[in-house]
Amino acid sequence: MQNNETTSPLIKLAGKTALITGASRGIGRAIALRLSKDGVKTALVSRNKNSLGTVKKEIEKKGGTARIYQFDLTSVSEIGGFVKRVAEDFGGIDILINNAGLADSKPFEKTTEAEWDRIFTVNAKAPFFLCKEALPYLVKSGDAGIINITSVVAKKGYPDQSVYGSSKHALYGFSKALAKELQDRGIKVHTVGPGGVATEMVTRVRPDINSDNLIQPEAIAEIVVFLLTLGGNAVVDEIDVRRAGKTPWA
Ligand SMILES: NC(=O)c1ccc[n+]([C@@H]2O[C@H](COP(=O)([O-])OP(=O)(O)OC[C@H]3O[C@@H](n4cnc5c(N)ncnc54)[C@H](OP(=O)(O)O)[C@@H]3O)[C@@H](O)[C@H]2O)c1
């Protein structure tokens, strides 16, 4: 008979450290605020120091701990040094949330090589190397998790989102291979694939969607907490989230 602690289906988050990319606004901001509420120390990453500072203040006002890191994820060769700095500041990394993303809204034949490179770098290449550089710290954690925020476009094709869609297919495919490579090292890898969420991104690339019908970023943050806290012998690899108005199981 196991004791209650070993059979508990919930993992405690308090005291863990999470590196969250794209934490300056939208879904990343909501995830950072929600994890902080459960006592997670957050490393907030984006290019915009001022916006990150605002999120840090929101977290601290509620008693949480956050540090900001102004970093452009297209500087892939600097990811190693950057991750090391975060790990040294916090004494480790337990959770990596690859959330930062860029979307396009353009016919494929009008897309330039530079645009393709930029979107693929932020959405697929940077998460790959963040996982690689964070790996030694995640292994040390003993109870680590990686969450890659994909999208409904990771499994479907949408016109004028050819680069965005293919980069998210790449991130989704990487996540599946990674989950298998890391299983024996005690690191769980999950994907969360939302449909339209009420953020700046959707306003820019899908102005056709009525904003009343969008998913709230806070709902995605709750799903992230669910995935990170589900313990015992139960693991959920991926969660796809549709807007309530969309056809179920489509
Ligand atoms: N909104 C949706 O409908 C939706 C649906 C499915 C999936 N998603 C995915 O959810 C994630 C978050 O999207 P969101 O809707 O919250 O978008 P958002 O409001 O546009 O936020 C994007 C975040 O990514 C950061 N970012 C972009 N380029 C970066 C770079 N080069 N270096 C560092 N940070 C960078 C931005 O920070 P700075 O600009 O401050 O650098 C910002 O914090 C993305 O991966 C997106 O693809 C969104």
The ligand as a Gaussian input file, in Angstrom:
#p B3LYP/6-31G(d) Opt

LIG

0 1
 N       -4.028000      34.198000     -30.520000
 C       -4.398000      33.073000     -31.116000
 O       -5.490000      32.998000     -31.710000
 C       -3.519000      31.858000     -31.083000
 C       -4.084000      30.643000     -31.478000
 C       -3.299000      29.513000     -31.457000
 C       -1.993000      29.579000     -31.052000
 N       -1.462000      30.782000     -30.678000
 C       -0.066000      30.776000     -30.279000
 O        0.036000      31.256000     -28.950000
 C        1.307000      31.862000     -28.746000
 C        1.106000      33.233000     -28.115000
 O        0.387000      34.019000     -29.037000
 P       -0.478000      35.296000     -28.644000
 O       -1.771000      35.127000     -29.299000
 O       -0.381000      35.558000     -27.194000
 O        0.332000      36.383000     -29.520000
 P        0.790000      37.867000     -29.231000
 O       -0.166000      38.582000     -28.394000
 O        1.155000      38.416000     -30.579000
 O        2.120000      37.626000     -28.387000
 C        3.252000      37.061000     -28.987000
 C        4.374000      37.019000     -27.989000
 O        5.546000      36.494000     -28.636000
 C        6.632000      37.377000     -28.394000
 N        7.591000      37.368000     -29.498000
 C        7.332000      37.485000     -30.820000
 N        8.479000      37.494000     -31.517000
 C        9.496000      37.375000     -30.608000
 C       10.907000      37.352000     -30.715000
 N       11.536000      37.442000     -31.893000
 N       11.623000      37.223000     -29.585000
 C       11.014000      37.153000     -28.392000
 N        9.679000      37.187000     -28.217000
 C        8.921000      37.307000     -29.321000
 C        5.985000      38.753000     -28.243000
 O        6.823000      39.579000     -27.463000
 P        7.436000      40.987000     -27.896000
 O        6.669000      41.516000     -29.063000
 O        7.301000      41.792000     -26.648000
 O        8.857000      40.640000     -28.226000
 C        4.718000      38.410000     -27.473000
 O        4.983000      38.333000     -26.100000
 C        1.979000      31.906000     -30.126000
 O        2.880000      30.845000     -30.250000
 C        0.823000      31.719000     -31.078000
 O        1.231000      31.154000     -32.289000
 C       -2.192000      31.909000     -30.670000

